[in-house]
Amino acid sequence: MSGKIAFLHRFEGEPRQMSDDALLAACAKGDTVALGALFDRFYPDVYRFIFRMSGCDASDLDDLVQTSFLEVQRSASRFLGKSAVRSWIFGICANVVRHHVRSEVRRKKLTAAYATLPPPTERSPHDEMERQEQMDRLAAGLNRLSHKLRVAFVMCDVEGISGVEAARMLGLRQGTLWRRLHEARKALAASIEGRHVP
């Protein structure tokens, strides 16, 4: 991972023991130390989520992470506590990425969508080549998904956010989220198998 954002600093002491909700409430009052604590706590998740959503290079990725945390600070007073803070932050990240994709009009491959999966203990060269081909097809499939389908898939299947919570964060009916998730899974399964879904 790239270096962390300069204006947010690590610190020791009480804020590190505060709950996510308490930190966000302090953020809403302009507490930059609380924002720093949220940043330290969620930076790895946000970095990974935005990378999977955007496929950006490191410099763009750092900008998107910084923009996301600035938006967290601006929006903190609107957090109603109806979801986990992490999920709420992911909702903000999804919007930041959507705006970035629209403004930049580019989508790069998501070649490391599942880079954190541990490799099997032993693989033949043939198995390794087949696995790499599947990963390439998965990355290409993710890249072809619309933003709406990609958000549903990354939030629920990659980040493990429940469908109910993801639907709430995205302002969708649960049925709409499940339909998008179903379409994303179907398209990605076809991509992995080398088929095309219209």
ZADO-1210 file (C-alpha; in nm, 4 decimals, padded with zeros to 6 digits):
<atoms>
<atom x="00.0000" y="00.0000" z="00.0000" code="MET" pos="1"/>
<atom x="00.1099" y="00.3541" z="-00.0646" code="SER" pos="2"/>
<atom x="00.1902" y="00.6001" z="00.2115" code="GLY" pos="3"/>
<atom x="-00.0939" y="00.7416" z="00.4130" code="LYS" pos="4"/>
<atom x="-00.2353" y="01.0858" z="00.3602" code="ILE" pos="5"/>
<atom x="-00.0200" y="01.3595" z="00.5117" code="ALA" pos="6"/>
<atom x="-00.2869" y="01.5636" z="00.6872" code="PHE" pos="7"/>
<atom x="-00.4122" y="01.2630" z="00.8827" code="LEU" pos="8"/>
<atom x="-00.1693" y="01.1536" z="01.1491" code="HIS" pos="9"/>
<atom x="-00.1299" y="00.8552" z="01.3777" code="ARG" pos="10"/>
<atom x="-00.1681" y="00.9220" z="01.7441" code="PHE" pos="11"/>
<atom x="-00.1759" y="00.7401" z="02.0724" code="GLU" pos="12"/>
<atom x="-00.4343" y="00.7673" z="02.3458" code="GLY" pos="13"/>
<atom x="-00.8044" y="00.7746" z="02.4105" code="GLU" pos="14"/>
<atom x="-00.9526" y="00.8141" z="02.0562" code="PRO" pos="15"/>
<atom x="-00.8110" y="00.4756" z="01.9594" code="ARG" pos="16"/>
<atom x="-01.0413" y="00.3147" z="02.2172" code="GLN" pos="17"/>
<atom x="-01.3541" y="00.5007" z="02.1044" code="MET" pos="18"/>
<atom x="-01.6260" y="00.3176" z="01.9106" code="SER" pos="19"/>
<atom x="-01.6662" y="00.3810" z="01.5386" code="ASP" pos="20"/>
<atom x="-01.9941" y="00.5638" z="01.6032" code="ASP" pos="21"/>
<atom x="-01.8354" y="00.7875" z="01.8677" code="ALA" pos="22"/>
<atom x="-01.5467" y="00.8739" z="01.6371" code="LEU" pos="23"/>
<atom x="-01.7863" y="00.9633" z="01.3565" code="LEU" pos="24"/>
<atom x="-01.9937" y="01.1791" z="01.5937" code="ALA" pos="25"/>
<atom x="-01.6761" y="01.3625" z="01.6968" code="ALA" pos="26"/>
<atom x="-01.5873" y="01.4024" z="01.3285" code="CYS" pos="27"/>
<atom x="-01.9236" y="01.5666" z="01.2707" code="ALA" pos="28"/>
<atom x="-01.8197" y="01.8312" z="01.5253" code="LYS" pos="29"/>
<atom x="-01.4985" y="01.9037" z="01.3352" code="GLY" pos="30"/>
<atom x="-01.2638" y="01.6904" z="01.5469" code="ASP" pos="31"/>
<atom x="-00.9672" y="01.6170" z="01.3169" code="THR" pos="32"/>
<atom x="-00.8125" y="01.3803" z="01.5726" code="VAL" pos="33"/>
<atom x="-01.1268" y="01.1652" z="01.5482" code="ALA" pos="34"/>
<atom x="-01.0983" y="01.1765" z="01.1694" code="LEU" pos="35"/>
<atom x="-00.7374" y="01.0610" z="01.2039" code="GLY" pos="36"/>
<atom x="-00.8518" y="00.7719" z="01.4229" code="ALA" pos="37"/>
<atom x="-01.1169" y="00.6722" z="01.1676" code="LEU" pos="38"/>
<atom x="-00.8547" y="00.6944" z="00.8959" code="PHE" pos="39"/>
<atom x="-00.6129" y="00.4704" z="01.0876" code="ASP" pos="40"/>
<atom x="-00.8901" y="00.2231" z="01.1604" code="ARG" pos="41"/>
<atom x="-01.0416" y="00.1997" z="00.8110" code="PHE" pos="42"/>
<atom x="-00.7588" y="00.2923" z="00.5740" code="TYR" pos="43"/>
<atom x="-00.6777" y="-00.0691" z="00.4709" code="PRO" pos="44"/>
<atom x="-01.0452" y="-00.1494" z="00.4050" code="ASP" pos="45"/>
<atom x="-01.1056" y="00.1747" z="00.2142" code="VAL" pos="46"/>
<atom x="-00.7871" y="00.1381" z="00.0111" code="TYR" pos="47"/>
<atom x="-00.8765" y="-00.2199" z="-00.0857" code="ARG" pos="48"/>
<atom x="-01.2408" y="-00.1361" z="-00.1591" code="PHE" pos="49"/>
<atom x="-01.1546" y="00.1602" z="-00.3818" code="ILE" pos="50"/>
<atom x="-00.8878" y="-00.0390" z="-00.5634" code="PHE" pos="51"/>
<atom x="-01.1350" y="-00.3164" z="-00.6388" code="ARG" pos="52"/>
<atom x="-01.3951" y="-00.0665" z="-00.7513" code="MET" pos="53"/>
<atom x="-01.1700" y="00.1498" z="-00.9692" code="SER" pos="54"/>
<atom x="-00.8569" y="-00.0400" z="-01.0697" code="GLY" pos="55"/>
<atom x="-00.6641" y="00.2891" z="-01.0384" code="CYS" pos="56"/>
<atom x="-00.2882" y="00.3200" z="-01.0208" code="ASP" pos="57"/>
<atom x="-00.1319" y="00.4138" z="-00.6860" code="ALA" pos="58"/>
<atom x="-00.1353" y="00.7915" z="-00.7344" code="SER" pos="59"/>
<atom x="-00.5032" y="00.8035" z="-00.8380" code="ASP" pos="60"/>
<atom x="-00.5895" y="00.5570" z="-00.5645" code="LEU" pos="61"/>
<atom x="-00.4351" y="00.7781" z="-00.2950" code="ASP" pos="62"/>
<atom x="-00.6359" y="01.0736" z="-00.4289" code="ASP" pos="63"/>
<atom x="-00.9591" y="00.8725" z="-00.4161" code="LEU" pos="64"/>
<atom x="-00.8854" y="00.7539" z="-00.0609" code="VAL" pos="65"/>
<atom x="-00.8165" y="01.1119" z="00.0492" code="GLN" pos="66"/>
<atom x="-01.1316" y="01.2361" z="-00.1245" code="THR" pos="67"/>
<atom x="-01.3335" y="00.9623" z="00.0450" code="SER" pos="68"/>
<atom x="-01.2141" y="01.0554" z="00.3936" code="PHE" pos="69"/>
<atom x="-01.2751" y="01.4242" z="00.3263" code="LEU" pos="70"/>
<atom x="-01.6286" y="01.3299" z="00.2224" code="GLU" pos="71"/>
<atom x="-01.6632" y="01.1208" z="00.5405" code="VAL" pos="72"/>
<atom x="-01.5774" y="01.4340" z="00.7378" code="GLN" pos="73"/>
<atom x="-01.8224" y="01.6498" z="00.5387" code="ARG" pos="74"/>
<atom x="-02.1026" y="01.3940" z="00.5663" code="SER" pos="75"/>
<atom x="-02.0478" y="01.2750" z="00.9243" code="ALA" pos="76"/>
<atom x="-02.3385" y="01.4779" z="01.0607" code="SER" pos="77"/>
<atom x="-02.5744" y="01.2887" z="00.8268" code="ARG" pos="78"/>
<atom x="-02.4863" y="00.9451" z="00.9702" code="PHE" pos="79"/>
<atom x="-02.8013" y="00.8111" z="01.1336" code="LEU" pos="80"/>
<atom x="-02.6571" y="00.4973" z="01.2921" code="GLY" pos="81"/>
<atom x="-02.8761" y="00.2646" z="01.0851" code="LYS" pos="82"/>
<atom x="-02.5736" y="00.0705" z="00.9612" code="SER" pos="83"/>
<atom x="-02.2177" y="-00.0026" z="01.0618" code="ALA" pos="84"/>
<atom x="-01.9800" y="00.2906" z="01.0161" code="VAL" pos="85"/>
<atom x="-01.7617" y="00.0738" z="00.7891" code="ARG" pos="86"/>
<atom x="-02.0541" y="00.0073" z="00.5550" code="SER" pos="87"/>
<atom x="-02.1498" y="00.3747" z="00.5579" code="TRP" pos="88"/>
<atom x="-01.7936" y="00.4682" z="00.4632" code="ILE" pos="89"/>
<atom x="-01.8048" y="00.2133" z="00.1799" code="PHE" pos="90"/>
<atom x="-02.1210" y="00.3825" z="00.0524" code="GLY" pos="91"/>
<atom x="-01.9329" y="00.7122" z="00.0400" code="ILE" pos="92"/>
<atom x="-01.6388" y="00.5426" z="-00.1342" code="CYS" pos="93"/>
<atom x="-01.8719" y="00.3938" z="-00.3950" code="ALA" pos="94"/>
<atom x="-02.0040" y="00.7420" z="-00.4764" code="ASN" pos="95"/>
<atom x="-01.6529" y="00.8895" z="-00.4930" code="VAL" pos="96"/>
<atom x="-01.5457" y="00.6164" z="-00.7345" code="VAL" pos="97"/>
<atom x="-01.8582" y="00.6610" z="-00.9452" code="ARG" pos="98"/>
<atom x="-01.7864" y="01.0314" z="-00.9817" code="HIS" pos="99"/>
<atom x="-01.4228" y="00.9576" z="-01.0615" code="HIS" pos="100"/>
<atom x="-01.5142" y="00.7069" z="-01.3322" code="VAL" pos="101"/>
<atom x="-01.7630" y="00.9493" z="-01.4853" code="ARG" pos="102"/>
<atom x="-01.5222" y="01.2430" z="-01.4820" code="SER" pos="103"/>
<atom x="-01.2166" y="01.0508" z="-01.6002" code="GLU" pos="104"/>
<atom x="-01.4098" y="00.8296" z="-01.8446" code="VAL" pos="105"/>
<atom x="-01.1750" y="00.5382" z="-01.7910" code="ARG" pos="106"/>
<atom x="-01.1894" y="00.1968" z="-01.6388" code="ARG" pos="107"/>
<atom x="-00.8745" y="00.0003" z="-01.5834" code="LYS" pos="108"/>
<atom x="-00.8556" y="-00.3718" z="-01.5328" code="LYS" pos="109"/>
<atom x="-00.9119" y="-00.5026" z="-01.1818" code="LEU" pos="110"/>
<atom x="-00.6382" y="-00.7620" z="-01.2001" code="THR" pos="111"/>
<atom x="-00.6044" y="-00.8015" z="-00.8246" code="ALA" pos="112"/>
<atom x="-00.9710" y="-00.8409" z="-00.7271" code="ALA" pos="113"/>
<atom x="-00.8923" y="-01.1541" z="-00.5320" code="TYR" pos="114"/>
<atom x="-00.5215" y="-01.0987" z="-00.4708" code="ALA" pos="115"/>
<atom x="-00.5701" y="-01.1586" z="-00.0988" code="THR" pos="116"/>
<atom x="-00.6829" y="-01.5201" z="-00.1486" code="LEU" pos="117"/>
<atom x="-00.4146" y="-01.7590" z="-00.0239" code="PRO" pos="118"/>
<atom x="-00.2683" y="-01.9801" z="-00.2970" code="PRO" pos="119"/>
<atom x="-00.3129" y="-02.3569" z="-00.2765" code="PRO" pos="120"/>
<atom x="-00.0143" y="-02.5356" z="-00.1269" code="THR" pos="121"/>
<atom x="00.0941" y="-02.7241" z="-00.4414" code="GLU" pos="122"/>
<atom x="00.0150" y="-02.6507" z="-00.8041" code="ARG" pos="123"/>
<atom x="00.1366" y="-02.7933" z="-01.1261" code="SER" pos="124"/>
<atom x="00.2418" y="-02.5432" z="-01.3951" code="PRO" pos="125"/>
<atom x="-00.0754" y="-02.6369" z="-01.5846" code="HIS" pos="126"/>
<atom x="-00.2942" y="-02.5693" z="-01.2764" code="ASP" pos="127"/>
<atom x="-00.1179" y="-02.2393" z="-01.2171" code="GLU" pos="128"/>
<atom x="-00.1688" y="-02.1342" z="-01.5799" code="MET" pos="129"/>
<atom x="-00.5369" y="-02.2315" z="-01.5645" code="GLU" pos="130"/>
<atom x="-00.5829" y="-02.0389" z="-01.2383" code="ARG" pos="131"/>
<atom x="-00.4166" y="-01.7310" z="-01.3884" code="GLN" pos="132"/>
<atom x="-00.6434" y="-01.7515" z="-01.6934" code="GLU" pos="133"/>
<atom x="-00.9478" y="-01.7679" z="-01.4650" code="GLN" pos="134"/>
<atom x="-00.8212" y="-01.4678" z="-01.2654" code="MET" pos="135"/>
<atom x="-00.7664" y="-01.2738" z="-01.5898" code="ASP" pos="136"/>
<atom x="-01.1183" y="-01.3616" z="-01.7059" code="ARG" pos="137"/>
<atom x="-01.2584" y="-01.2597" z="-01.3655" code="LEU" pos="138"/>
<atom x="-01.0735" y="-00.9259" z="-01.3781" code="ALA" pos="139"/>
<atom x="-01.1996" y="-00.8655" z="-01.7324" code="ALA" pos="140"/>
<atom x="-01.5514" y="-00.9619" z="-01.6226" code="GLY" pos="141"/>
<atom x="-01.5384" y="-00.7194" z="-01.3293" code="LEU" pos="142"/>
<atom x="-01.4163" y="-00.4482" z="-01.5642" code="ASN" pos="143"/>
<atom x="-01.7123" y="-00.5084" z="-01.7976" code="ARG" pos="144"/>
<atom x="-01.9724" y="-00.4873" z="-01.5197" code="LEU" pos="145"/>
<atom x="-02.1672" y="-00.1646" z="-01.4943" code="SER" pos="146"/>
<atom x="-02.0864" y="00.0468" z="-01.1896" code="HIS" pos="147"/>
<atom x="-02.4149" y="-00.0545" z="-01.0244" code="LYS" pos="148"/>
<atom x="-02.3469" y="-00.4275" z="-01.0608" code="LEU" pos="149"/>
<atom x="-01.9835" y="-00.3904" z="-00.9561" code="ARG" pos="150"/>
<atom x="-02.0782" y="-00.2020" z="-00.6373" code="VAL" pos="151"/>
<atom x="-02.3274" y="-00.4730" z="-00.5400" code="ALA" pos="152"/>
<atom x="-02.0752" y="-00.7518" z="-00.6041" code="PHE" pos="153"/>
<atom x="-01.7775" y="-00.5889" z="-00.4312" code="VAL" pos="154"/>
<atom x="-01.9789" y="-00.4787" z="-00.1265" code="MET" pos="155"/>
<atom x="-02.1571" y="-00.8104" z="-00.0697" code="CYS" pos="156"/>
<atom x="-01.9390" y="-01.0872" z="-00.2125" code="ASP" pos="157"/>
<atom x="-01.5917" y="-00.9386" z="-00.1683" code="VAL" pos="158"/>
<atom x="-01.6265" y="-00.7210" z="00.1430" code="GLU" pos="159"/>
<atom x="-01.8889" y="-00.9413" z="00.3121" code="GLY" pos="160"/>
<atom x="-02.1447" y="-00.6685" z="00.3829" code="ILE" pos="161"/>
<atom x="-02.4926" y="-00.8118" z="00.4281" code="SER" pos="162"/>
<atom x="-02.7438" y="-00.7505" z="00.1508" code="GLY" pos="163"/>
<atom x="-02.9765" y="-00.5688" z="00.3881" code="VAL" pos="164"/>
<atom x="-02.7026" y="-00.3312" z="00.4981" code="GLU" pos="165"/>
<atom x="-02.5661" y="-00.2801" z="00.1453" code="ALA" pos="166"/>
<atom x="-02.9153" y="-00.1987" z="00.0157" code="ALA" pos="167"/>
<atom x="-02.9626" y="00.0546" z="00.2958" code="ARG" pos="168"/>
<atom x="-02.6235" y="00.2167" z="00.2278" code="MET" pos="169"/>
<atom x="-02.6908" y="00.2436" z="-00.1460" code="LEU" pos="170"/>
<atom x="-03.0482" y="00.3671" z="-00.0995" code="GLY" pos="171"/>
<atom x="-03.1931" y="00.0644" z="-00.2806" code="LEU" pos="172"/>
<atom x="-03.4767" y="-00.1742" z="-00.2182" code="ARG" pos="173"/>
<atom x="-03.3455" y="-00.5135" z="-00.1128" code="GLN" pos="174"/>
<atom x="-03.4995" y="-00.6746" z="-00.4199" code="GLY" pos="175"/>
<atom x="-03.3113" y="-00.4337" z="-00.6452" code="THR" pos="176"/>
<atom x="-02.9819" y="-00.5124" z="-00.4720" code="LEU" pos="177"/>
<atom x="-03.0411" y="-00.8890" z="-00.4965" code="TRP" pos="178"/>
<atom x="-03.1244" y="-00.8557" z="-00.8670" code="ARG" pos="179"/>
<atom x="-02.8033" y="-00.6620" z="-00.9293" code="ARG" pos="180"/>
<atom x="-02.6033" y="-00.9120" z="-00.7280" code="LEU" pos="181"/>
<atom x="-02.7582" y="-01.2010" z="-00.9212" code="HIS" pos="182"/>
<atom x="-02.6774" y="-01.0343" z="-01.2548" code="GLU" pos="183"/>
<atom x="-02.3196" y="-00.9610" z="-01.1444" code="ALA" pos="184"/>
<atom x="-02.2620" y="-01.3197" z="-01.0274" code="ARG" pos="185"/>
<atom x="-02.4102" y="-01.4611" z="-01.3477" code="LYS" pos="186"/>
<atom x="-02.1921" y="-01.2367" z="-01.5651" code="ALA" pos="187"/>
<atom x="-01.8778" y="-01.3144" z="-01.3650" code="LEU" pos="188"/>
<atom x="-01.9422" y="-01.6896" z="-01.3688" code="ALA" pos="189"/>
<atom x="-01.9759" y="-01.6702" z="-01.7461" code="ALA" pos="190"/>
<atom x="-01.6532" y="-01.4692" z="-01.7685" code="SER" pos="191"/>
<atom x="-01.4615" y="-01.7248" z="-01.5616" code="ILE" pos="192"/>
<atom x="-01.5919" y="-02.0046" z="-01.7842" code="GLU" pos="193"/>
<atom x="-01.5023" y="-01.8073" z="-02.0963" code="GLY" pos="194"/>
<atom x="-01.8621" y="-01.7487" z="-02.2032" code="ARG" pos="195"/>
<atom x="-02.0262" y="-01.4184" z="-02.2881" code="HIS" pos="196"/>
<atom x="-02.3506" y="-01.3025" z="-02.1260" code="VAL" pos="197"/>
<atom x="-02.5318" y="-01.0396" z="-02.3327" code="PRO" pos="198"/>
</atoms>
